[in-house]
Amino acid sequence: MAGKFELYQDKGGDYRFRLKAANGEIVATGQGYASKSGALNGIDSVRRNAADAEVVEVDD
């Protein structure tokens, strides 16, 4: 079973999303968006871009 995106409104009124793996673990979170449509666009962007995203190791 695939994971799922959860869309919700935070206490400050912003819309946010999180991506949960099939086992229920949160694997990604989105920034706060002023509108629900903005958050949905963020989810769409993750869907379109994550598969081809480069992995870059950085030092802190």
C-alpha positions in Angstrom: 0.0 0.0 0.0 1.2 3.5 -0.9 1.6 6.3 1.6 -0.8 9.2 1.8 -0.8 13.0 2.0 -2.7 14.5 4.9 -4.0 18.0 4.5 -4.9 20.0 7.6 -5.2 23.5 9.0 -2.9 24.4 11.8 -3.7 26.4 14.9 -2.6 29.6 13.2 -5.0 29.1 10.3 -2.4 28.1 7.7 -2.9 25.0 5.6 -0.2 22.3 5.8 0.4 18.8 4.5 2.4 15.8 5.6 3.3 12.7 3.7 2.9 9.5 5.7 4.4 6.2 4.7 2.2 3.1 4.6 3.4 2.3 8.2 2.1 5.6 9.4 5.5 7.3 9.8 5.7 10.9 8.7 8.3 11.2 6.0 7.8 14.8 4.8 6.0 17.9 5.9 5.0 21.0 3.9 5.4 24.7 4.8 2.4 26.7 5.9 0.1 28.0 3.1 -2.4 30.8 3.4 -4.9 28.9 1.3 -6.0 25.3 0.9 -5.4 25.6 -2.9 -1.8 26.7 -2.1 -1.2 23.6 0.0 -2.8 21.4 -2.7 -0.4 22.9 -5.2 2.5 22.1 -2.8 1.4 18.5 -2.7 1.2 18.4 -6.5 4.7 19.8 -6.7 6.1 17.1 -4.4 4.3 14.5 -6.5 5.8 15.8 -9.8 9.3 16.6 -8.6 10.3 14.1 -6.0 10.8 11.1 -8.3 13.6 12.9 -10.2 15.0 14.9 -7.3 18.8 14.7 -6.8 20.1 13.5 -3.5 22.9 15.8 -2.2 24.8 15.2 0.9 25.7 18.3 2.9 27.8 19.0 6.0 26.3 21.0 8.8 
